[in-house]
Amino acid sequence: MSDSRPPLTTTTSIMPAMIVVGIAVATLVIFMVINIIANPRVVPTTQPIAIVGGLTLDPTNTALSACAQAGSPPGNITGALVLPVATTATSSAIHANGGAGDYDCLRHFTSHASAGSILGFYRTRLGAQEWSLFSSGSSHALAQLLFQKAGSDTFYWVVGVTINATAHGDTTWTYRIYQNSSMI
């Protein structure tokens, strides 16, 4: 008779795999606790921007509200739609792309102020709203400032203020806001 024995049975333990999973979960929990402690939520304030000197904001002038369309520009960009005191619109809002592509709106104005005062107003106002000044100067106009900011819609937004002419204490200028075609 042959001595036939059944094959040896071995049990495979899942204990090493459970140890790895346990370490991963513990590490995840530790880093989540560190993140909660180290990065508390920032609560945005609605404090007015304190500006000293220069032109003041005209909260009653809504001429740039014509540039706001359904959802464009996004909420974190609409704060740039501001005008200084003594400003009058000389054209209607022009949507340059006519709905064909990226958002683009411009409007022409006259202000009873110097070109430097108008540029200073936007440099201060938009700077306080974390817009980045990335270009100043112009080859065709008297002066121009270009600001850029990342929108909550994942696109960069650009605001341009272009001084066209000055005469007898009045300055004619153009305000333009558009959605840059490149994403953040």
TIRO-2110 file (N, C-alpha, C; in Angstrom, 1 decimal):
// TIRO-2110
0.8, -1.2, 0.0, N, 1, A
0.0, 0.0, 0.0, CA, 1, A
0.8, 1.3, 0.0, C, 1, A
0.4, 2.1, -0.7, N, 2, A
1.1, 3.4, -0.8, CA, 2, A
0.6, 4.3, 0.3, C, 2, A
1.6, 5.0, 0.8, N, 3, A
1.3, 5.9, 1.8, CA, 3, A
0.9, 7.2, 1.2, C, 3, A
-0.4, 7.4, 0.9, N, 4, A
-0.8, 8.7, 0.2, CA, 4, A
-1.4, 9.6, 1.3, C, 4, A
-0.8, 10.6, 1.4, N, 5, A
-1.2, 11.6, 2.4, CA, 5, A
-1.9, 12.8, 1.6, C, 5, A
-2.8, 13.4, 2.2, N, 6, A
-3.4, 14.6, 1.5, CA, 6, A
-2.3, 15.7, 1.5, C, 6, A
-2.5, 16.6, 0.5, N, 7, A
-1.5, 17.7, 0.4, CA, 7, A
-1.6, 18.5, 1.7, C, 7, A
-0.4, 19.1, 2.0, N, 8, A
-0.4, 20.0, 3.2, CA, 8, A
-1.2, 21.2, 2.9, C, 8, A
-1.9, 21.6, 3.9, N, 9, A
-2.7, 22.8, 3.8, CA, 9, A
-2.1, 23.9, 4.6, C, 9, A
-2.0, 25.0, 4.0, N, 10, A
-1.4, 26.1, 4.7, CA, 10, A
-2.4, 27.3, 4.7, C, 10, A
-2.5, 28.0, 5.7, N, 11, A
-3.4, 29.1, 5.7, CA, 11, A
-2.6, 30.4, 5.4, C, 11, A
-3.2, 31.2, 4.5, N, 12, A
-2.5, 32.5, 4.2, CA, 12, A
-3.1, 33.5, 5.1, C, 12, A
-2.3, 34.2, 5.8, N, 13, A
-2.8, 35.2, 6.8, CA, 13, A
-2.9, 36.5, 6.1, C, 13, A
-4.0, 37.2, 6.3, N, 14, A
-4.1, 38.6, 5.8, CA, 14, A
-3.6, 39.6, 6.8, C, 14, A
-3.0, 39.2, 7.8, N, 15, A
-2.6, 40.1, 8.8, CA, 15, A
-1.5, 41.1, 8.3, C, 15, A
-0.5, 40.7, 7.5, N, 16, A
0.4, 41.7, 7.0, CA, 16, A
-0.2, 42.8, 6.2, C, 16, A
-1.2, 42.4, 5.4, N, 17, A
-1.9, 43.3, 4.5, CA, 17, A
-2.7, 44.3, 5.4, C, 17, A
-3.3, 43.8, 6.5, N, 18, A
-4.1, 44.6, 7.4, CA, 18, A
-3.2, 45.6, 8.1, C, 18, A
-2.0, 45.2, 8.4, N, 19, A
-1.1, 46.1, 9.1, CA, 19, A
-0.8, 47.3, 8.2, C, 19, A
-0.5, 47.0, 6.9, N, 20, A
-0.2, 48.1, 5.9, CA, 20, A
-1.4, 49.0, 5.8, C, 20, A
-2.6, 48.5, 5.7, N, 21, A
-3.8, 49.3, 5.6, CA, 21, A
-4.0, 50.1, 6.9, C, 21, A
-3.7, 49.5, 8.0, N, 22, A
-3.9, 50.2, 9.3, CA, 22, A
-2.9, 51.4, 9.4, C, 22, A
-1.6, 51.2, 8.9, N, 23, A
-0.6, 52.3, 8.9, CA, 23, A
-1.1, 53.4, 8.0, C, 23, A
-1.6, 53.0, 6.8, N, 24, A
-2.1, 54.0, 5.9, CA, 24, A
-3.2, 54.9, 6.4, C, 24, A
-4.2, 54.2, 7.1, N, 25, A
-5.3, 55.0, 7.6, CA, 25, A
-4.8, 55.9, 8.8, C, 25, A
-3.9, 55.3, 9.6, N, 26, A
-3.4, 56.1, 10.7, CA, 26, A
-2.6, 57.4, 10.2, C, 26, A
-1.8, 57.2, 9.2, N, 27, A
-1.1, 58.3, 8.6, CA, 27, A
-2.1, 59.4, 8.0, C, 27, A
-3.1, 58.9, 7.3, N, 28, A
-4.1, 59.8, 6.8, CA, 28, A
-4.8, 60.6, 7.9, C, 28, A
-5.2, 60.0, 8.9, N, 29, A
-5.8, 60.6, 10.0, CA, 29, A
-4.9, 61.7, 10.7, C, 29, A
-3.6, 61.3, 10.9, N, 30, A
-2.7, 62.2, 11.5, CA, 30, A
-2.5, 63.5, 10.6, C, 30, A
-2.4, 63.3, 9.3, N, 31, A
-2.2, 64.5, 8.5, CA, 31, A
-3.5, 65.3, 8.3, C, 31, A
-4.6, 64.7, 8.4, N, 32, A
-5.9, 65.5, 8.4, CA, 32, A
-6.0, 66.3, 9.7, C, 32, A
-5.6, 65.8, 10.8, N, 33, A
-5.6, 66.5, 12.1, CA, 33, A
-4.6, 67.7, 12.0, C, 33, A
-3.4, 67.4, 11.5, N, 34, A
-2.4, 68.5, 11.3, CA, 34, A
-2.9, 69.6, 10.4, C, 34, A
-3.6, 69.2, 9.3, N, 35, A
-4.1, 70.2, 8.4, CA, 35, A
-5.2, 71.0, 9.1, C, 35, A
-6.1, 70.4, 9.8, N, 36, A
-7.2, 71.2, 10.5, CA, 36, A
-6.6, 72.2, 11.5, C, 36, A
-5.5, 71.7, 12.2, N, 37, A
-4.9, 72.6, 13.2, CA, 37, A
-4.1, 73.7, 12.6, C, 37, A
-3.3, 73.4, 11.6, N, 38, A
-2.4, 74.4, 11.0, CA, 38, A
-3.1, 75.3, 10.0, C, 38, A
-4.2, 74.9, 9.4, N, 39, A
-4.8, 75.8, 8.4, CA, 39, A
-6.3, 76.1, 8.7, C, 39, A
-6.5, 76.9, 9.7, N, 40, A
-7.9, 77.2, 10.0, CA, 40, A
-8.5, 78.0, 8.9, C, 40, A
-9.8, 77.9, 8.8, N, 41, A
-10.5, 78.6, 7.7, CA, 41, A
-10.4, 80.1, 7.8, C, 41, A
-10.2, 80.7, 6.7, N, 42, A
-10.1, 82.2, 6.6, CA, 42, A
-11.5, 82.7, 6.3, C, 42, A
-12.0, 83.6, 7.2, N, 43, A
-13.3, 84.2, 7.0, CA, 43, A
-13.1, 85.5, 6.3, C, 43, A
-13.6, 85.6, 5.0, N, 44, A
-13.5, 86.9, 4.3, CA, 44, A
-14.2, 88.0, 5.0, C, 44, A
-13.6, 89.1, 5.0, N, 45, A
-14.2, 90.3, 5.7, CA, 45, A
-14.9, 91.2, 4.6, C, 45, A
-15.8, 91.9, 5.0, N, 46, A
-16.5, 92.9, 4.1, CA, 46, A
-16.2, 94.3, 4.5, C, 46, A
-15.0, 94.5, 5.0, N, 47, A
-14.5, 95.8, 5.4, CA, 47, A
-14.3, 96.6, 4.2, C, 47, A
-14.6, 97.9, 4.2, N, 48, A
-14.3, 98.7, 3.1, CA, 48, A
-12.8, 98.9, 2.9, C, 48, A
-12.4, 99.1, 1.7, N, 49, A
-11.0, 99.3, 1.4, CA, 49, A
-10.6, 100.8, 1.8, C, 49, A
-9.7, 100.9, 2.7, N, 50, A
-9.3, 102.2, 3.1, CA, 50, A
-8.3, 102.8, 2.1, C, 50, A
-8.6, 103.9, 1.4, N, 51, A
-7.8, 104.5, 0.4, CA, 51, A
-7.5, 105.9, 0.9, C, 51, A
-6.3, 106.3, 1.0, N, 52, A
-5.9, 107.6, 1.5, CA, 52, A
-5.4, 108.5, 0.3, C, 52, A
-6.1, 109.6, 0.0, N, 53, A
-5.7, 110.5, -1.0, CA, 53, A
-6.2, 110.0, -2.4, C, 53, A
-6.0, 110.8, -3.4, N, 54, A
-6.4, 110.4, -4.8, CA, 54, A
-7.9, 110.5, -5.0, C, 54, A
-8.3, 110.0, -6.1, N, 55, A
-9.7, 110.0, -6.4, CA, 55, A
-10.5, 109.0, -5.6, C, 55, A
-11.7, 109.3, -5.3, N, 56, A
-12.5, 108.3, -4.5, CA, 56, A
-13.4, 107.6, -5.3, C, 56, A
-13.9, 106.5, -4.8, N, 57, A
-14.9, 105.6, -5.5, CA, 57, A
-16.2, 106.3, -5.6, C, 57, A
-16.9, 106.2, -6.7, N, 58, A
-18.3, 106.7, -6.9, CA, 58, A
-19.2, 105.5, -6.8, C, 58, A
-19.8, 105.1, -5.6, N, 59, A
-20.6, 103.9, -5.5, CA, 59, A
-21.9, 104.1, -6.3, C, 59, A
-22.3, 105.3, -6.6, N, 60, A
-23.6, 105.5, -7.3, CA, 60, A
-23.5, 105.3, -8.8, C, 60, A
-22.3, 105.4, -9.4, N, 61, A
-22.1, 105.3, -10.8, CA, 61, A
-22.1, 103.8, -11.2, C, 61, A
-23.1, 103.4, -11.9, N, 62, A
-23.3, 102.0, -12.3, CA, 62, A
-23.0, 101.8, -13.8, C, 62, A
-22.2, 102.7, -14.4, N, 63, A
-22.0, 102.6, -15.8, CA, 63, A
-21.3, 101.2, -16.2, C, 63, A
-20.5, 100.7, -15.4, N, 64, A
-19.8, 99.4, -15.7, CA, 64, A
-20.7, 98.2, -15.4, C, 64, A
-21.9, 98.4, -14.8, N, 65, A
-22.7, 97.2, -14.5, CA, 65, A
-23.2, 96.6, -15.9, C, 65, A
-23.2, 97.4, -16.9, N, 66, A
-23.6, 96.9, -18.2, CA, 66, A
-22.6, 95.8, -18.7, C, 66, A
-21.4, 95.8, -18.1, N, 67, A
-20.4, 94.8, -18.5, CA, 67, A
-20.7, 93.4, -17.8, C, 67, A
-21.5, 93.5, -16.8, N, 68, A
-21.9, 92.2, -16.1, CA, 68, A
-23.0, 91.5, -16.8, C, 68, A
-22.7, 90.3, -17.2, N, 69, A
-23.7, 89.4, -17.9, CA, 69, A
-23.9, 88.2, -17.0, C, 69, A
-24.8, 87.4, -17.3, N, 70, A
-25.2, 86.2, -16.5, CA, 70, A
-23.9, 85.3, -16.2, C, 70, A
-23.4, 85.5, -15.0, N, 71, A
-22.3, 84.7, -14.5, CA, 71, A
-20.9, 85.2, -14.9, C, 71, A
-20.9, 86.2, -15.7, N, 72, A
-19.6, 86.8, -16.1, CA, 72, A
-19.6, 88.3, -15.9, C, 72, A
-18.5, 88.8, -15.4, N, 73, A
-17.4, 88.0, -14.8, CA, 73, A
-17.8, 87.4, -13.5, C, 73, A
-17.0, 86.4, -13.0, N, 74, A
-17.3, 85.7, -11.7, CA, 74, A
-17.3, 86.6, -10.5, C, 74, A
-17.8, 86.2, -9.4, N, 75, A
-17.9, 87.0, -8.2, CA, 75, A
-16.6, 87.6, -7.7, C, 75, A
-15.5, 86.9, -7.8, N, 76, A
-14.3, 87.5, -7.3, CA, 76, A
-13.6, 88.5, -8.2, C, 76, A
-14.3, 88.7, -9.4, N, 77, A
-13.8, 89.6, -10.4, CA, 77, A
-14.6, 90.9, -10.4, C, 77, A
-15.9, 90.8, -10.1, N, 78, A
-16.8, 91.9, -10.2, CA, 78, A
-16.4, 93.1, -9.4, C, 78, A
-15.6, 93.0, -8.4, N, 79, A
-15.1, 94.1, -7.6, CA, 79, A
-14.3, 95.1, -8.4, C, 79, A
-13.8, 94.7, -9.6, N, 80, A
-13.0, 95.5, -10.5, CA, 80, A
-13.9, 96.5, -11.3, C, 80, A
-15.2, 96.3, -11.3, N, 81, A
-16.1, 97.1, -12.0, CA, 81, A
-16.5, 98.4, -11.2, C, 81, A
-15.5, 99.2, -11.0, N, 82, A
-15.6, 100.4, -10.2, CA, 82, A
-15.2, 101.6, -11.0, C, 82, A
-15.8, 102.8, -10.6, N, 83, A
-15.4, 104.0, -11.3, CA, 83, A
-15.1, 105.1, -10.3, C, 83, A
-14.2, 106.0, -10.6, N, 84, A
-13.9, 107.1, -9.7, CA, 84, A
-15.0, 108.2, -9.9, C, 84, A
-15.0, 109.1, -8.9, N, 85, A
-15.9, 110.2, -8.9, CA, 85, A
-15.7, 111.1, -10.1, C, 85, A
-16.7, 111.9, -10.5, N, 86, A
-16.7, 112.8, -11.6, CA, 86, A
-16.4, 112.1, -12.9, C, 86, A
-17.0, 110.9, -13.1, N, 87, A
-16.8, 110.1, -14.4, CA, 87, A
-18.1, 110.0, -15.1, C, 87, A
-18.0, 110.2, -16.4, N, 88, A
-19.2, 110.1, -17.2, CA, 88, A
-19.0, 109.2, -18.4, C, 88, A
-19.9, 108.3, -18.7, N, 89, A
-19.8, 107.4, -19.8, CA, 89, A
-20.0, 108.1, -21.1, C, 89, A
-19.1, 107.9, -22.1, N, 90, A
-19.3, 108.5, -23.4, CA, 90, A
-19.7, 107.5, -24.5, C, 90, A
-19.9, 106.3, -24.1, N, 91, A
-20.3, 105.3, -25.0, CA, 91, A
-21.1, 104.2, -24.3, C, 91, A
-21.8, 103.4, -25.0, N, 92, A
-22.5, 102.3, -24.3, CA, 92, A
-21.5, 101.2, -24.1, C, 92, A
-21.8, 100.2, -23.4, N, 93, A
-20.9, 99.0, -23.2, CA, 93, A
-20.7, 98.3, -24.5, C, 93, A
-19.5, 98.0, -24.9, N, 94, A
-19.3, 97.3, -26.1, CA, 94, A
-18.8, 95.9, -25.8, C, 94, A
-19.5, 94.9, -26.2, N, 95, A
-19.1, 93.5, -26.0, CA, 95, A
-18.4, 93.1, -27.3, C, 95, A
-17.0, 93.2, -27.2, N, 96, A
-16.2, 93.1, -28.5, CA, 96, A
-16.4, 91.8, -29.2, C, 96, A
-16.5, 90.7, -28.5, N, 97, A
-16.7, 89.4, -29.2, CA, 97, A
-18.1, 89.1, -29.7, C, 97, A
-19.0, 89.9, -29.2, N, 98, A
-20.4, 89.7, -29.6, CA, 98, A
-20.9, 88.3, -29.3, C, 98, A
-20.4, 87.7, -28.2, N, 99, A
-20.9, 86.4, -27.7, CA, 99, A
-20.2, 85.3, -28.4, C, 99, A
-19.2, 85.6, -29.2, N, 100, A
-18.5, 84.5, -29.9, CA, 100, A
-17.1, 84.3, -29.3, C, 100, A
-17.2, 83.5, -28.2, N, 101, A
-15.9, 83.2, -27.5, CA, 101, A
-15.8, 83.8, -26.1, C, 101, A
-14.6, 84.1, -25.8, N, 102, A
-14.3, 84.6, -24.4, CA, 102, A
-15.0, 85.9, -24.2, C, 102, A
-15.3, 86.2, -22.9, N, 103, A
-15.9, 87.4, -22.4, CA, 103, A
-15.0, 88.6, -22.7, C, 103, A
-15.6, 89.7, -23.2, N, 104, A
-14.8, 90.9, -23.5, CA, 104, A
-15.7, 92.1, -23.5, C, 104, A
-15.5, 93.1, -22.6, N, 105, A
-16.4, 94.2, -22.6, CA, 105, A
-15.5, 95.5, -22.4, C, 105, A
-15.9, 96.6, -23.1, N, 106, A
-15.2, 97.8, -22.9, CA, 106, A
-16.1, 99.0, -23.0, C, 106, A
-15.7, 100.1, -22.4, N, 107, A
-16.6, 101.3, -22.3, CA, 107, A
-15.7, 102.5, -22.3, C, 107, A
-16.1, 103.6, -22.9, N, 108, A
-15.3, 104.8, -22.9, CA, 108, A
-15.9, 105.8, -21.9, C, 108, A
-15.0, 106.6, -21.3, N, 109, A
-15.4, 107.5, -20.2, CA, 109, A
-14.7, 108.8, -20.4, C, 109, A
-15.2, 109.8, -19.7, N, 110, A
-14.6, 111.1, -19.5, CA, 110, A
-14.6, 111.4, -18.0, C, 110, A
-13.5, 111.9, -17.5, N, 111, A
-13.4, 112.2, -16.1, CA, 111, A
-12.8, 113.6, -15.9, C, 111, A
-13.4, 114.3, -15.0, N, 112, A
-12.8, 115.6, -14.7, CA, 112, A
-11.7, 115.4, -13.6, C, 112, A
-10.6, 114.8, -14.2, N, 113, A
-9.4, 114.5, -13.3, CA, 113, A
-8.2, 114.3, -14.3, C, 113, A
-7.1, 114.3, -13.7, N, 114, A
-5.8, 114.1, -14.5, CA, 114, A
-5.7, 112.6, -14.8, C, 114, A
-4.9, 112.4, -15.9, N, 115, A
-4.6, 111.0, -16.3, CA, 115, A
-4.0, 110.2, -15.1, C, 115, A
-3.0, 110.9, -14.4, N, 116, A
-2.3, 110.3, -13.3, CA, 116, A
-3.3, 109.9, -12.2, C, 116, A
-4.3, 110.8, -11.9, N, 117, A
-5.2, 110.5, -10.9, CA, 117, A
-6.1, 109.3, -11.2, C, 117, A
-6.5, 109.1, -12.5, N, 118, A
-7.3, 108.0, -12.9, CA, 118, A
-6.5, 106.7, -12.8, C, 118, A
-5.3, 106.7, -13.3, N, 119, A
-4.4, 105.6, -13.2, CA, 119, A
-4.1, 105.2, -11.8, C, 119, A
-3.9, 106.2, -10.9, N, 120, A
-3.6, 106.0, -9.5, CA, 120, A
-4.8, 105.4, -8.8, C, 120, A
-6.0, 105.8, -9.2, N, 121, A
-7.2, 105.2, -8.6, CA, 121, A
-7.3, 103.7, -8.9, C, 121, A
-7.1, 103.3, -10.1, N, 122, A
-7.1, 101.9, -10.4, CA, 122, A
-5.9, 101.1, -9.9, C, 122, A
-4.8, 101.7, -9.9, N, 123, A
-3.6, 101.1, -9.3, CA, 123, A
-3.9, 100.7, -7.8, C, 123, A
-4.4, 101.7, -7.1, N, 124, A
-4.7, 101.5, -5.7, CA, 124, A
-5.9, 100.5, -5.4, C, 124, A
-7.0, 100.8, -6.1, N, 125, A
-8.2, 100.0, -5.9, CA, 125, A
-8.0, 98.5, -6.3, C, 125, A
-7.5, 98.3, -7.5, N, 126, A
-7.3, 96.9, -8.0, CA, 126, A
-6.2, 96.2, -7.2, C, 126, A
-5.1, 97.0, -6.8, N, 127, A
-4.1, 96.4, -6.0, CA, 127, A
-4.6, 95.9, -4.7, C, 127, A
-5.5, 96.7, -4.1, N, 128, A
-6.1, 96.3, -2.8, CA, 128, A
-7.0, 95.0, -2.9, C, 128, A
-7.4, 94.8, -4.2, N, 129, A
-8.3, 93.6, -4.4, CA, 129, A
-7.4, 92.4, -5.0, C, 129, A
-6.1, 92.5, -4.8, N, 130, A
-5.2, 91.5, -5.2, CA, 130, A
-5.1, 91.3, -6.7, C, 130, A
-5.3, 92.3, -7.5, N, 131, A
-5.1, 92.3, -8.9, CA, 131, A
-3.6, 92.5, -9.1, C, 131, A
-3.0, 91.8, -10.0, N, 132, A
-1.5, 92.0, -10.3, CA, 132, A
-1.3, 92.9, -11.5, C, 132, A
-0.6, 94.0, -11.3, N, 133, A
-0.2, 94.9, -12.4, CA, 133, A
0.9, 94.2, -13.2, C, 133, A
0.6, 93.9, -14.4, N, 134, A
1.6, 93.2, -15.2, CA, 134, A
2.1, 94.0, -16.4, C, 134, A
1.5, 95.2, -16.7, N, 135, A
2.0, 96.0, -17.8, CA, 135, A
1.6, 97.4, -17.5, C, 135, A
2.5, 98.3, -17.8, N, 136, A
2.2, 99.8, -17.8, CA, 136, A
2.9, 100.4, -19.0, C, 136, A
2.2, 101.4, -19.5, N, 137, A
2.8, 102.1, -20.7, CA, 137, A
2.0, 101.6, -22.0, C, 137, A
2.2, 102.4, -23.0, N, 138, A
1.5, 102.0, -24.3, CA, 138, A
2.2, 102.7, -25.4, C, 138, A
2.1, 102.1, -26.6, N, 139, A
2.7, 102.7, -27.8, CA, 139, A
1.7, 103.6, -28.5, C, 139, A
0.4, 103.3, -28.4, N, 140, A
-0.6, 104.1, -29.1, CA, 140, A
-1.4, 105.1, -28.3, C, 140, A
-1.5, 104.9, -27.0, N, 141, A
-2.3, 105.8, -26.1, CA, 141, A
-1.3, 106.6, -25.3, C, 141, A
-1.8, 107.5, -24.5, N, 142, A
-1.0, 108.3, -23.6, CA, 142, A
-0.4, 107.4, -22.5, C, 142, A
-1.2, 106.6, -22.0, N, 143, A
-0.8, 105.7, -20.9, CA, 143, A
-1.8, 104.5, -20.8, C, 143, A
-1.3, 103.4, -20.2, N, 144, A
-2.2, 102.3, -20.1, CA, 144, A
-1.7, 101.4, -18.9, C, 144, A
-2.6, 100.8, -18.2, N, 145, A
-2.3, 99.9, -17.1, CA, 145, A
-3.1, 98.6, -17.4, C, 145, A
-2.4, 97.5, -17.3, N, 146, A
-3.1, 96.2, -17.4, CA, 146, A
-2.9, 95.4, -16.2, C, 146, A
-4.0, 94.9, -15.6, N, 147, A
-4.0, 94.1, -14.4, CA, 147, A
-4.5, 92.7, -14.7, C, 147, A
-4.1, 91.7, -13.9, N, 148, A
-4.5, 90.4, -14.1, CA, 148, A
-4.9, 89.7, -12.8, C, 148, A
-5.9, 88.9, -12.8, N, 149, A
-6.3, 88.1, -11.6, CA, 149, A
-6.9, 86.8, -12.0, C, 149, A
-6.7, 85.8, -11.2, N, 150, A
-7.3, 84.5, -11.4, CA, 150, A
-8.7, 84.5, -11.0, C, 150, A
-9.6, 84.1, -11.9, N, 151, A
-11.1, 84.1, -11.5, CA, 151, A
-11.5, 82.8, -10.9, C, 151, A
-12.6, 82.8, -10.2, N, 152, A
-13.1, 81.6, -9.6, CA, 152, A
-13.7, 80.7, -10.7, C, 152, A
-13.7, 81.1, -12.0, N, 153, A
-14.2, 80.3, -13.1, CA, 153, A
-13.0, 79.6, -13.8, C, 153, A
-11.9, 79.5, -13.2, N, 154, A
-10.6, 78.9, -13.7, CA, 154, A
-10.0, 79.6, -14.8, C, 154, A
-10.4, 80.8, -15.1, N, 155, A
-9.7, 81.6, -16.2, CA, 155, A
-9.0, 82.8, -15.6, C, 155, A
-8.0, 83.3, -16.2, N, 156, A
-7.4, 84.6, -15.8, CA, 156, A
-8.3, 85.7, -16.4, C, 156, A
-8.4, 86.8, -15.7, N, 157, A
-9.1, 88.0, -16.1, CA, 157, A
-8.2, 89.1, -16.2, C, 157, A
-8.4, 90.0, -17.2, N, 158, A
-7.5, 91.1, -17.4, CA, 158, A
-8.4, 92.4, -17.4, C, 158, A
-7.9, 93.4, -16.7, N, 159, A
-8.5, 94.7, -16.7, CA, 159, A
-7.5, 95.7, -17.3, C, 159, A
-8.0, 96.5, -18.3, N, 160, A
-7.1, 97.5, -18.9, CA, 160, A
-7.7, 98.9, -18.7, C, 160, A
-6.9, 99.8, -18.4, N, 161, A
-7.3, 101.2, -18.3, CA, 161, A
-6.4, 102.0, -19.2, C, 161, A
-7.0, 102.6, -20.3, N, 162, A
-6.2, 103.3, -21.3, CA, 162, A
-6.5, 104.7, -21.4, C, 162, A
-5.6, 105.6, -21.2, N, 163, A
-5.8, 107.0, -21.3, CA, 163, A
-5.7, 107.4, -22.8, C, 163, A
-6.8, 108.0, -23.3, N, 164, A
-6.8, 108.3, -24.7, CA, 164, A
-6.4, 109.8, -25.0, C, 164, A
-6.9, 110.7, -24.2, N, 165, A
-6.5, 112.1, -24.4, CA, 165, A
-6.8, 112.9, -23.1, C, 165, A
-6.1, 114.1, -23.0, N, 166, A
-6.4, 115.0, -21.9, CA, 166, A
-6.5, 116.4, -22.5, C, 166, A
-7.5, 117.1, -22.0, N, 167, A
-7.7, 118.5, -22.4, CA, 167, A
-8.5, 119.3, -21.4, C, 167, A
-8.1, 120.5, -21.1, N, 168, A
-8.9, 121.4, -20.2, CA, 168, A
-9.3, 120.7, -18.9, C, 168, A
-8.4, 119.9, -18.3, N, 169, A
-8.7, 119.3, -17.0, CA, 169, A
-9.6, 118.1, -17.1, C, 169, A
-10.0, 117.7, -18.3, N, 170, A
-10.8, 116.4, -18.5, CA, 170, A
-9.9, 115.4, -19.2, C, 170, A
-10.1, 114.2, -18.9, N, 171, A
-9.4, 113.0, -19.4, CA, 171, A
-10.4, 112.1, -20.0, C, 171, A
-10.1, 111.7, -21.3, N, 172, A
-10.9, 110.6, -21.9, CA, 172, A
-10.1, 109.3, -21.8, C, 172, A
-10.8, 108.3, -21.5, N, 173, A
-10.1, 107.0, -21.2, CA, 173, A
-11.1, 105.8, -21.5, C, 173, A
-10.5, 104.7, -21.6, N, 174, A
-11.2, 103.4, -21.9, CA, 174, A
-11.0, 102.4, -20.8, C, 174, A
-12.0, 101.8, -20.4, N, 175, A
-12.0, 100.7, -19.4, CA, 175, A
-12.3, 99.4, -20.2, C, 175, A
-11.5, 98.4, -20.1, N, 176, A
-11.8, 97.1, -20.7, CA, 176, A
-11.5, 96.0, -19.8, C, 176, A
-12.4, 95.0, -19.7, N, 177, A
-12.3, 93.8, -18.9, CA, 177, A
-12.6, 92.6, -19.8, C, 177, A
-11.7, 91.7, -19.8, N, 178, A
-11.9, 90.5, -20.6, CA, 178, A
-11.3, 89.2, -20.0, C, 178, A
-11.9, 88.1, -20.4, N, 179, A
-11.4, 86.8, -19.9, CA, 179, A
-10.3, 86.3, -20.8, C, 179, A
-9.2, 86.1, -20.2, N, 180, A
-8.0, 85.6, -21.0, CA, 180, A
-8.3, 84.2, -21.5, C, 180, A
-7.9, 83.8, -22.6, N, 181, A
-8.2, 82.5, -23.2, CA, 181, A
-7.4, 81.4, -22.5, C, 181, A
-6.4, 81.7, -21.7, N, 182, A
-5.7, 80.6, -21.0, CA, 182, A
-6.3, 80.3, -19.6, C, 182, A
-6.3, 79.1, -19.3, N, 183, A
-6.8, 78.7, -18.0, CA, 183, A
-5.8, 78.8, -16.9, C, 183, A
-6.2, 78.8, -15.7, N, 184, A
-5.2, 78.9, -14.6, CA, 184, A
-4.4, 77.6, -14.5, C, 184, A
END
